[in-house]
Amino acid sequence: MLSIGLSCWLERNRNQSGSRVGIVPALTVYNAAIVALMIYAAVVDGMNGVGIWLAFGLHTLLLIWCAACLRADSRGDVRVVR
């Protein structure tokens, strides 16, 4: 998790299209994997609690956001926010 955060932080000032090529798809896959693991932990292993559902919600929102960024990038709707 620290390496993902560090790579995103180091790429923050680079050319927008260059950064998106690798980081956003990687974050999409990461968040999808975490959501799948949370569902597995809750359904199969019977884990339950506030923390697991908060993490599930956070990673689901991040997954939706990354997917929206990828979709906007594929349509050419890229906006630079500073």
C-alpha positions in Angstrom: 0.0 0.0 0.0 2.9 2.4 0.8 4.5 1.7 -2.6 1.2 2.5 -4.4 0.9 5.7 -2.5 4.5 6.6 -3.2 4.2 6.0 -6.9 1.1 8.1 -7.1 2.7 10.9 -5.2 5.8 10.8 -7.4 3.7 10.9 -10.6 1.6 13.9 -9.5 3.5 16.5 -11.4 4.2 14.6 -14.6 2.4 14.9 -17.9 -1.2 13.9 -17.2 -1.5 11.4 -20.1 1.8 9.7 -19.2 0.8 9.2 -15.6 -2.6 7.8 -16.4 -1.2 5.1 -18.7 0.1 3.0 -15.9 -1.1 4.2 -12.6 -4.9 4.4 -13.1 -5.2 0.9 -14.6 -3.0 -0.5 -11.8 -5.1 1.2 -9.1 -8.3 -0.1 -10.8 -7.0 -3.7 -10.6 -5.7 -3.2 -7.1 -9.1 -1.9 -5.8 -11.0 -4.6 -7.7 -8.8 -7.2 -6.0 -9.4 -5.7 -2.6 -13.1 -5.6 -3.1 -13.1 -9.2 -4.2 -11.0 -10.2 -1.1 -13.4 -8.3 1.2 -16.4 -10.1 -0.3 -14.6 -13.4 0.0 -13.6 -12.7 3.7 -17.2 -11.7 4.6 -19.1 -14.5 2.7 -16.7 -17.5 2.9 -14.7 -16.9 6.1 -17.6 -15.2 7.9 -15.6 -12.1 8.9 -17.8 -9.3 10.1 -17.3 -6.0 11.7 -17.3 -2.2 11.1 -13.7 -2.1 9.8 -14.2 -4.6 7.0 -17.3 -2.8 5.7 -15.7 0.6 5.9 -12.7 -0.7 3.9 -15.1 -2.4 1.5 -17.0 0.8 1.0 -13.8 2.9 0.5 -12.3 0.5 -2.0 -15.6 0.2 -3.9 -15.7 4.0 -4.2 -12.1 4.2 -5.3 -12.8 1.4 -7.9 -15.7 3.4 -9.3 -13.6 6.5 -9.4 -10.7 4.8 -11.2 -13.1 3.2 -13.7 -14.7 6.6 -14.4 -11.3 8.1 -15.0 -10.4 5.3 -17.4 -13.7 5.7 -19.2 -13.3 9.5 -19.5 -9.7 9.0 -20.7 -10.9 6.5 -23.4 -13.5 9.0 -24.7 -11.0 11.9 -24.6 -12.8 13.8 -21.8 -9.6 14.3 -19.8 -9.6 17.4 -17.6 -6.6 18.6 -15.7 -7.5 19.6 -12.2 -4.9 21.6 -10.3 
